[in-house]
C-alpha cells in the first residue's frame, strides 16, 4: 500500500510510515483501525507554533508524524529551560499525566505533523487492547529512564562529552527510523542545544568546530556528518542516552 505524505491529514495509523515506532507491534490490523478511530490529525503545525502550553489542561498525548518538536518550561525568573526534543515516531505530552495539566510547553522546531491521541479514549481502548496499555507503560518507563540519564550526563560530563552523547543519541534515533545514522540534519538551533545541555551557545559552537578539526564530524550549519563514530563514542566516554 502506498504511504501518505506525512503532513497529510488523510494519513491513517495503518499506512503511516511511523507506525512501527509509535504503535505496539502486537496490534492486529483490525485493532490498529480501532486506535485510528480515536486519533485526531489537525493541520500541520508551523515553526514556533505550540501544540500545548504549560498550565494547559492535560487531555491528550501526541505522536510526531513529521518534523520535530521541542518541549520546554519557564522558571519564575522567566528563563527558558529546554526539556526535550522529539522526532518522527516519538510520543510527547506525557508530562501532564501526574497533575492533570502540562508542566511543559511544546513547540514545533520546523513544520511538523502530529497526531493527537485523547488520553481518556486511549484508557478506554486499553481495556480492550491490553498490548496498547503495556506499550504505553513502556513509553513512560523510557521517558523516566531517559530523564535520569540526562541528569547524570549534565552533572558529570564535560561540554565535549555532553555534545558527543547527544549526537550519538540522535544518530541512534535516526537509525531506528531507518534513516542514515551518520548523516542527518539537526532540527534544533545551537542555542537550543546549549540550553538543553547546560552550555552557552559559544561553547556549543566551539565544540562543533573542535570536532570538525579532529575529523570526527563534518559540520555545515545544521547538516551533520559523523566521520568517525568510534572517535565520537570514545569522546562521549559514557553510555549513550537510550532512544525514546
DRENZAKOL-99680 format. One record per residue (C-alpha): residue number from 1; x, y, z. Coordinates in nm, 3 decimals. Layout:
<node><n>NUM</n><X>X</X><Y>Y</Y><Z>Z</Z></node>
...
***
This chain:
<node><n>1</n><X>0.000</X><Y>0.000</Y><Z>0.000</Z></node>
<node><n>2</n><X>0.138</X><Y>0.342</Y><Z>-0.087</Z></node>
<node><n>3</n><X>0.206</X><Y>0.564</Y><Z>0.209</Z></node>
<node><n>4</n><X>0.055</X><Y>0.906</Y><Z>0.256</Z></node>
<node><n>5</n><X>0.252</X><Y>1.228</Y><Z>0.273</Z></node>
<node><n>6</n><X>0.347</X><Y>1.263</Y><Z>0.642</Z></node>
<node><n>7</n><X>0.187</X><Y>1.610</Y><Z>0.655</Z></node>
<node><n>8</n><X>-0.144</X><Y>1.486</Y><Z>0.515</Z></node>
<node><n>9</n><X>-0.444</X><Y>1.480</Y><Z>0.749</Z></node>
<node><n>10</n><X>-0.571</X><Y>1.184</Y><Z>0.545</Z></node>
<node><n>11</n><X>-0.293</X><Y>0.956</Y><Z>0.669</Z></node>
<node><n>12</n><X>-0.407</X><Y>0.667</Y><Z>0.888</Z></node>
<node><n>13</n><X>-0.229</X><Y>0.461</Y><Z>1.153</Z></node>
<node><n>14</n><X>-0.238</X><Y>0.165</Y><Z>0.915</Z></node>
<node><n>15</n><X>-0.048</X><Y>0.339</Y><Z>0.632</Z></node>
<node><n>16</n><X>0.165</X><Y>0.581</Y><Z>0.838</Z></node>
<node><n>17</n><X>0.536</X><Y>0.524</Y><Z>0.783</Z></node>
<node><n>18</n><X>0.596</X><Y>0.579</Y><Z>1.158</Z></node>
<node><n>19</n><X>0.350</X><Y>0.317</Y><Z>1.284</Z></node>
<node><n>20</n><X>0.621</X><Y>0.061</Y><Z>1.359</Z></node>
<node><n>21</n><X>0.773</X><Y>0.306</Y><Z>1.609</Z></node>
<node><n>22</n><X>0.475</X><Y>0.452</Y><Z>1.793</Z></node>
<node><n>23</n><X>0.237</X><Y>0.152</Y><Z>1.782</Z></node>
<node><n>24</n><X>0.280</X><Y>-0.177</Y><Z>1.967</Z></node>
<node><n>25</n><X>0.394</X><Y>-0.448</Y><Z>1.728</Z></node>
<node><n>26</n><X>0.136</X><Y>-0.688</Y><Z>1.872</Z></node>
<node><n>27</n><X>-0.165</X><Y>-0.498</Y><Z>1.738</Z></node>
<node><n>28</n><X>-0.357</X><Y>-0.673</Y><Z>1.462</Z></node>
<node><n>29</n><X>-0.480</X><Y>-0.471</Y><Z>1.165</Z></node>
<node><n>30</n><X>-0.836</X><Y>-0.450</Y><Z>1.296</Z></node>
<node><n>31</n><X>-0.700</X><Y>-0.333</Y><Z>1.633</Z></node>
<node><n>32</n><X>-0.495</X><Y>-0.065</Y><Z>1.458</Z></node>
<node><n>33</n><X>-0.817</X><Y>0.055</Y><Z>1.300</Z></node>
<node><n>34</n><X>-0.975</X><Y>0.086</Y><Z>1.646</Z></node>
<node><n>35</n><X>-0.687</X><Y>0.306</Y><Z>1.757</Z></node>
<node><n>36</n><X>-0.702</X><Y>0.502</Y><Z>1.434</Z></node>
<node><n>37</n><X>-1.065</X><Y>0.592</Y><Z>1.509</Z></node>
<node><n>38</n><X>-0.966</X><Y>0.792</Y><Z>1.818</Z></node>
<node><n>39</n><X>-0.658</X><Y>0.964</Y><Z>1.673</Z></node>
<node><n>40</n><X>-0.707</X><Y>1.327</Y><Z>1.573</Z></node>
<node><n>41</n><X>-0.495</X><Y>1.477</Y><Z>1.295</Z></node>
<node><n>42</n><X>-0.503</X><Y>1.853</Y><Z>1.257</Z></node>
<node><n>43</n><X>-0.336</X><Y>2.076</Y><Z>1.003</Z></node>
<node><n>44</n><X>0.047</X><Y>2.089</Y><Z>1.005</Z></node>
<node><n>45</n><X>0.195</X><Y>2.276</Y><Z>1.299</Z></node>
<node><n>46</n><X>0.412</X><Y>2.557</Y><Z>1.163</Z></node>
<node><n>47</n><X>0.751</X><Y>2.653</Y><Z>1.307</Z></node>
<node><n>48</n><X>0.727</X><Y>2.816</Y><Z>1.651</Z></node>
<node><n>49</n><X>0.357</X><Y>2.727</Y><Z>1.685</Z></node>
<node><n>50</n><X>0.257</X><Y>2.543</Y><Z>2.003</Z></node>
<node><n>51</n><X>0.091</X><Y>2.206</Y><Z>2.045</Z></node>
<node><n>52</n><X>0.012</X><Y>2.300</Y><Z>2.407</Z></node>
<node><n>53</n><X>0.140</X><Y>2.539</Y><Z>2.673</Z></node>
<node><n>54</n><X>0.250</X><Y>2.499</Y><Z>3.032</Z></node>
<node><n>55</n><X>-0.056</X><Y>2.502</Y><Z>3.256</Z></node>
<node><n>56</n><X>-0.294</X><Y>2.377</Y><Z>2.988</Z></node>
<node><n>57</n><X>-0.531</X><Y>2.102</Y><Z>3.097</Z></node>
<node><n>58</n><X>-0.396</X><Y>1.760</Y><Z>3.011</Z></node>
<node><n>59</n><X>-0.626</X><Y>1.597</Y><Z>2.758</Z></node>
<node><n>60</n><X>-0.405</X><Y>1.410</Y><Z>2.510</Z></node>
<node><n>61</n><X>-0.068</X><Y>1.264</Y><Z>2.430</Z></node>
<node><n>62</n><X>0.084</X><Y>1.329</Y><Z>2.089</Z></node>
<node><n>63</n><X>0.285</X><Y>1.140</Y><Z>1.828</Z></node>
<node><n>64</n><X>0.520</X><Y>1.317</Y><Z>1.587</Z></node>
<node><n>65</n><X>0.449</X><Y>1.213</Y><Z>1.229</Z></node>
<node><n>66</n><X>0.695</X><Y>1.453</Y><Z>1.063</Z></node>
<node><n>67</n><X>0.913</X><Y>1.745</Y><Z>1.164</Z></node>
<node><n>68</n><X>1.041</X><Y>1.795</Y><Z>1.518</Z></node>
<node><n>69</n><X>0.903</X><Y>1.918</Y><Z>1.850</Z></node>
<node><n>70</n><X>1.078</X><Y>2.093</Y><Z>2.138</Z></node>
<node><n>71</n><X>0.943</X><Y>2.086</Y><Z>2.493</Z></node>
<node><n>72</n><X>1.044</X><Y>2.347</Y><Z>2.748</Z></node>
<node><n>73</n><X>0.937</X><Y>2.523</Y><Z>3.064</Z></node>
<node><n>74</n><X>0.998</X><Y>2.873</Y><Z>3.201</Z></node>
<node><n>75</n><X>1.105</X><Y>2.929</Y><Z>3.563</Z></node>
<node><n>76</n><X>0.996</X><Y>3.205</Y><Z>3.799</Z></node>
<node><n>77</n><X>1.272</X><Y>3.430</Y><Z>3.666</Z></node>
<node><n>78</n><X>1.138</X><Y>3.396</Y><Z>3.312</Z></node>
<node><n>79</n><X>1.430</X><Y>3.179</Y><Z>3.199</Z></node>
<node><n>80</n><X>1.351</X><Y>2.906</Y><Z>2.946</Z></node>
<node><n>81</n><X>1.476</X><Y>2.552</Y><Z>3.002</Z></node>
<node><n>82</n><X>1.458</X><Y>2.305</Y><Z>2.713</Z></node>
<node><n>83</n><X>1.341</X><Y>1.967</Y><Z>2.841</Z></node>
<node><n>84</n><X>1.334</X><Y>1.752</Y><Z>2.528</Z></node>
<node><n>85</n><X>1.343</X><Y>1.710</Y><Z>2.151</Z></node>
<node><n>86</n><X>1.101</X><Y>1.473</Y><Z>1.977</Z></node>
<node><n>87</n><X>1.141</X><Y>1.327</Y><Z>1.628</Z></node>
<node><n>88</n><X>0.903</X><Y>1.135</Y><Z>1.397</Z></node>
<node><n>89</n><X>0.762</X><Y>0.822</Y><Z>1.557</Z></node>
<node><n>90</n><X>0.811</X><Y>0.952</Y><Z>1.912</Z></node>
<node><n>91</n><X>0.544</X><Y>1.031</Y><Z>2.171</Z></node>
<node><n>92</n><X>0.530</X><Y>1.352</Y><Z>2.376</Z></node>
<node><n>93</n><X>0.290</X><Y>1.521</Y><Z>2.616</Z></node>
<node><n>94</n><X>0.311</X><Y>1.267</Y><Z>2.898</Z></node>
<node><n>95</n><X>0.430</X><Y>1.540</Y><Z>3.137</Z></node>
<node><n>96</n><X>0.065</X><Y>1.625</Y><Z>3.204</Z></node>
<node><n>97</n><X>-0.047</X><Y>1.287</Y><Z>3.335</Z></node>
<node><n>98</n><X>0.054</X><Y>1.327</Y><Z>3.702</Z></node>
<node><n>99</n><X>-0.115</X><Y>1.660</Y><Z>3.777</Z></node>
<node><n>100</n><X>-0.376</X><Y>1.670</Y><Z>3.500</Z></node>
<node><n>101</n><X>-0.206</X><Y>1.972</Y><Z>3.346</Z></node>
<node><n>102</n><X>0.106</X><Y>2.018</Y><Z>3.136</Z></node>
<node><n>103</n><X>0.421</X><Y>2.126</Y><Z>3.318</Z></node>
<node><n>104</n><X>0.598</X><Y>2.194</Y><Z>2.987</Z></node>
<node><n>105</n><X>0.513</X><Y>2.374</Y><Z>2.666</Z></node>
<node><n>106</n><X>0.559</X><Y>2.204</Y><Z>2.328</Z></node>
<node><n>107</n><X>0.650</X><Y>2.396</Y><Z>2.013</Z></node>
<node><n>108</n><X>0.737</X><Y>2.298</Y><Z>1.656</Z></node>
<node><n>109</n><X>1.104</X><Y>2.343</Y><Z>1.562</Z></node>
<node><n>110</n><X>1.001</X><Y>2.322</Y><Z>1.197</Z></node>
<node><n>111</n><X>0.678</X><Y>2.248</Y><Z>1.015</Z></node>
<node><n>112</n><X>0.550</X><Y>1.935</Y><Z>1.186</Z></node>
<node><n>113</n><X>0.258</X><Y>1.696</Y><Z>1.157</Z></node>
<node><n>114</n><X>0.138</X><Y>1.550</Y><Z>1.484</Z></node>
<node><n>115</n><X>-0.128</X><Y>1.302</Y><Z>1.588</Z></node>
<node><n>116</n><X>-0.334</X><Y>1.389</Y><Z>1.896</Z></node>
<node><n>117</n><X>-0.447</X><Y>1.088</Y><Z>2.097</Z></node>
<node><n>118</n><X>-0.714</X><Y>1.175</Y><Z>2.359</Z></node>
<node><n>119</n><X>-0.590</X><Y>1.012</Y><Z>2.678</Z></node>
<node><n>120</n><X>-0.935</X><Y>0.922</Y><Z>2.814</Z></node>
<node><n>121</n><X>-1.027</X><Y>0.744</Y><Z>2.492</Z></node>
<node><n>122</n><X>-0.693</X><Y>0.563</Y><Z>2.492</Z></node>
<node><n>123</n><X>-0.752</X><Y>0.444</Y><Z>2.851</Z></node>
<node><n>124</n><X>-1.089</X><Y>0.305</Y><Z>2.745</Z></node>
<node><n>125</n><X>-0.936</X><Y>0.135</Y><Z>2.442</Z></node>
<node><n>126</n><X>-0.656</X><Y>-0.013</Y><Z>2.654</Z></node>
<node><n>127</n><X>-0.914</X><Y>-0.221</Y><Z>2.840</Z></node>
<node><n>128</n><X>-0.998</X><Y>-0.388</Y><Z>2.510</Z></node>
<node><n>129</n><X>-0.637</X><Y>-0.395</Y><Z>2.387</Z></node>
<node><n>130</n><X>-0.403</X><Y>-0.486</Y><Z>2.676</Z></node>
<node><n>131</n><X>-0.100</X><Y>-0.469</Y><Z>2.445</Z></node>
<node><n>132</n><X>-0.170</X><Y>-0.098</Y><Z>2.395</Z></node>
<node><n>133</n><X>-0.160</X><Y>-0.037</Y><Z>2.769</Z></node>
<node><n>134</n><X>0.166</X><Y>-0.230</Y><Z>2.806</Z></node>
<node><n>135</n><X>0.316</X><Y>-0.033</Y><Z>2.518</Z></node>
<node><n>136</n><X>0.222</X><Y>0.296</Y><Z>2.681</Z></node>
<node><n>137</n><X>0.373</X><Y>0.188</Y><Z>3.014</Z></node>
<node><n>138</n><X>0.695</X><Y>0.106</Y><Z>2.829</Z></node>
<node><n>139</n><X>0.694</X><Y>0.454</Y><Z>2.673</Z></node>
<node><n>140</n><X>0.656</X><Y>0.615</Y><Z>3.016</Z></node>
<node><n>141</n><X>0.933</X><Y>0.400</Y><Z>3.155</Z></node>
<node><n>142</n><X>1.165</X><Y>0.504</Y><Z>2.872</Z></node>
<node><n>143</n><X>1.090</X><Y>0.870</Y><Z>2.944</Z></node>
<node><n>144</n><X>1.178</X><Y>0.827</Y><Z>3.311</Z></node>
<node><n>145</n><X>1.499</X><Y>0.640</Y><Z>3.228</Z></node>
<node><n>146</n><X>1.594</X><Y>0.898</Y><Z>2.966</Z></node>
<node><n>147</n><X>1.542</X><Y>1.186</Y><Z>3.211</Z></node>
<node><n>148</n><X>1.750</X><Y>1.013</Y><Z>3.478</Z></node>
<node><n>149</n><X>2.038</X><Y>0.955</Y><Z>3.238</Z></node>
<node><n>150</n><X>2.020</X><Y>1.313</Y><Z>3.116</Z></node>
<node><n>151</n><X>2.051</X><Y>1.440</Y><Z>3.475</Z></node>
<node><n>152</n><X>2.357</X><Y>1.220</Y><Z>3.522</Z></node>
<node><n>153</n><X>2.504</X><Y>1.345</Y><Z>3.194</Z></node>
<node><n>154</n><X>2.461</X><Y>1.710</Y><Z>3.290</Z></node>
<node><n>155</n><X>2.602</X><Y>1.666</Y><Z>3.638</Z></node>
<node><n>156</n><X>2.921</X><Y>1.482</Y><Z>3.548</Z></node>
<node><n>157</n><X>3.033</X><Y>1.535</Y><Z>3.192</Z></node>
<node><n>158</n><X>3.237</X><Y>1.796</Y><Z>3.006</Z></node>
<node><n>159</n><X>3.096</X><Y>2.002</Y><Z>2.719</Z></node>
<node><n>160</n><X>3.258</X><Y>1.770</Y><Z>2.464</Z></node>
<node><n>161</n><X>3.114</X><Y>1.461</Y><Z>2.631</Z></node>
<node><n>162</n><X>2.765</X><Y>1.612</Y><Z>2.650</Z></node>
<node><n>163</n><X>2.756</X><Y>1.708</Y><Z>2.283</Z></node>
<node><n>164</n><X>2.912</X><Y>1.380</Y><Z>2.170</Z></node>
<node><n>165</n><X>2.649</X><Y>1.189</Y><Z>2.370</Z></node>
<node><n>166</n><X>2.364</X><Y>1.394</Y><Z>2.222</Z></node>
<node><n>167</n><X>2.491</X><Y>1.337</Y><Z>1.867</Z></node>
<node><n>168</n><X>2.521</X><Y>0.963</Y><Z>1.927</Z></node>
<node><n>169</n><X>2.168</X><Y>0.962</Y><Z>2.066</Z></node>
<node><n>170</n><X>2.034</X><Y>1.143</Y><Z>1.758</Z></node>
<node><n>171</n><X>2.230</X><Y>0.900</Y><Z>1.540</Z></node>
<node><n>172</n><X>2.065</X><Y>0.602</Y><Z>1.713</Z></node>
<node><n>173</n><X>1.720</X><Y>0.759</Y><Z>1.685</Z></node>
<node><n>174</n><X>1.771</X><Y>0.813</Y><Z>1.311</Z></node>
<node><n>175</n><X>1.881</X><Y>0.452</Y><Z>1.271</Z></node>
<node><n>176</n><X>1.563</X><Y>0.343</Y><Z>1.450</Z></node>
<node><n>177</n><X>1.365</X><Y>0.532</Y><Z>1.182</Z></node>
<node><n>178</n><X>1.570</X><Y>0.350</Y><Z>0.913</Z></node>
<node><n>179</n><X>1.748</X><Y>0.672</Y><Z>0.817</Z></node>
<node><n>180</n><X>2.122</X><Y>0.738</Y><Z>0.796</Z></node>
<node><n>181</n><X>2.288</X><Y>0.724</Y><Z>1.135</Z></node>
<node><n>182</n><X>2.592</X><Y>0.921</Y><Z>1.015</Z></node>
<node><n>183</n><X>2.441</X><Y>1.196</Y><Z>0.803</Z></node>
<node><n>184</n><X>2.146</X><Y>1.399</Y><Z>0.929</Z></node>
<node><n>185</n><X>2.014</X><Y>1.750</Y><Z>0.985</Z></node>
<node><n>186</n><X>1.980</X><Y>1.895</Y><Z>1.332</Z></node>
<node><n>187</n><X>1.627</X><Y>2.034</Y><Z>1.371</Z></node>
<node><n>188</n><X>1.725</X><Y>2.240</Y><Z>1.674</Z></node>
<node><n>189</n><X>1.942</X><Y>2.553</Y><Z>1.694</Z></node>
<node><n>190</n><X>2.280</X><Y>2.580</Y><Z>1.866</Z></node>
<node><n>191</n><X>2.104</X><Y>2.790</Y><Z>2.133</Z></node>
<node><n>192</n><X>1.854</X><Y>2.509</Y><Z>2.197</Z></node>
<node><n>193</n><X>2.134</X><Y>2.252</Y><Z>2.219</Z></node>
<node><n>194</n><X>2.321</X><Y>2.470</Y><Z>2.466</Z></node>
<node><n>195</n><X>2.009</X><Y>2.529</Y><Z>2.674</Z></node>
<node><n>196</n><X>1.927</X><Y>2.158</Y><Z>2.682</Z></node>
<node><n>197</n><X>2.283</X><Y>2.055</Y><Z>2.776</Z></node>
<node><n>198</n><X>2.355</X><Y>2.342</Y><Z>3.016</Z></node>
<node><n>199</n><X>2.611</X><Y>2.507</Y><Z>2.786</Z></node>
<node><n>200</n><X>2.650</X><Y>2.850</Y><Z>2.627</Z></node>
<node><n>201</n><X>2.599</X><Y>2.896</Y><Z>2.254</Z></node>
<node><n>202</n><X>2.965</X><Y>2.989</Y><Z>2.225</Z></node>
<node><n>203</n><X>3.070</X><Y>2.664</Y><Z>2.391</Z></node>
<node><n>204</n><X>2.846</X><Y>2.459</Y><Z>2.161</Z></node>
<node><n>205</n><X>2.995</X><Y>2.630</Y><Z>1.855</Z></node>
<node><n>206</n><X>3.349</X><Y>2.582</Y><Z>1.989</Z></node>
<node><n>207</n><X>3.291</X><Y>2.209</Y><Z>2.044</Z></node>
<node><n>208</n><X>3.146</X><Y>2.159</Y><Z>1.695</Z></node>
<node><n>209</n><X>3.446</X><Y>2.343</Y><Z>1.549</Z></node>
<node><n>210</n><X>3.682</X><Y>2.128</Y><Z>1.754</Z></node>
<node><n>211</n><X>3.515</X><Y>1.805</Y><Z>1.645</Z></node>
<node><n>212</n><X>3.543</X><Y>1.916</Y><Z>1.284</Z></node>
<node><n>213</n><X>3.914</X><Y>1.993</Y><Z>1.323</Z></node>
<node><n>214</n><X>3.962</X><Y>1.644</Y><Z>1.472</Z></node>
<node><n>215</n><X>3.789</X><Y>1.497</Y><Z>1.163</Z></node>
<node><n>216</n><X>3.524</X><Y>1.341</Y><Z>1.386</Z></node>
<node><n>217</n><X>3.245</X><Y>1.549</Y><Z>1.231</Z></node>
<node><n>218</n><X>3.179</X><Y>1.740</Y><Z>0.913</Z></node>
<node><n>219</n><X>2.956</X><Y>2.034</Y><Z>1.003</Z></node>
<node><n>220</n><X>2.774</X><Y>2.260</Y><Z>0.758</Z></node>
<node><n>221</n><X>2.536</X><Y>2.477</Y><Z>0.961</Z></node>
<node><n>222</n><X>2.270</X><Y>2.228</Y><Z>1.072</Z></node>
<node><n>223</n><X>2.390</X><Y>1.948</Y><Z>0.845</Z></node>
<node><n>224</n><X>2.599</X><Y>1.691</Y><Z>1.034</Z></node>
<node><n>225</n><X>2.807</X><Y>1.402</Y><Z>0.907</Z></node>
<node><n>226</n><X>2.973</X><Y>1.175</Y><Z>1.160</Z></node>
<node><n>227</n><X>3.304</X><Y>1.078</Y><Z>1.005</Z></node>
<node><n>228</n><X>3.438</X><Y>0.877</Y><Z>1.298</Z></node>
<node><n>229</n><X>3.175</X><Y>0.704</Y><Z>1.512</Z></node>
<node><n>230</n><X>3.431</X><Y>0.518</Y><Z>1.729</Z></node>
<node><n>231</n><X>3.606</X><Y>0.850</Y><Z>1.792</Z></node>
<node><n>232</n><X>3.277</X><Y>1.012</Y><Z>1.891</Z></node>
<node><n>233</n><X>3.194</X><Y>0.718</Y><Z>2.118</Z></node>
<node><n>234</n><X>3.535</X><Y>0.743</Y><Z>2.283</Z></node>
<node><n>235</n><X>3.486</X><Y>1.115</Y><Z>2.335</Z></node>
<node><n>236</n><X>3.140</X><Y>1.060</Y><Z>2.486</Z></node>
<node><n>237</n><X>3.303</X><Y>0.831</Y><Z>2.744</Z></node>
<node><n>238</n><X>2.961</X><Y>0.735</Y><Z>2.874</Z></node>
<node><n>239</n><X>2.663</X><Y>0.518</Y><Z>2.789</Z></node>
<node><n>240</n><X>2.466</X><Y>0.674</Y><Z>2.504</Z></node>
<node><n>241</n><X>2.129</X><Y>0.818</Y><Z>2.608</Z></node>
<node><n>242</n><X>1.878</X><Y>0.548</Y><Z>2.527</Z></node>
<node><n>243</n><X>1.646</X><Y>0.613</Y><Z>2.236</Z></node>
<node><n>244</n><X>1.291</X><Y>0.709</Y><Z>2.311</Z></node>
***
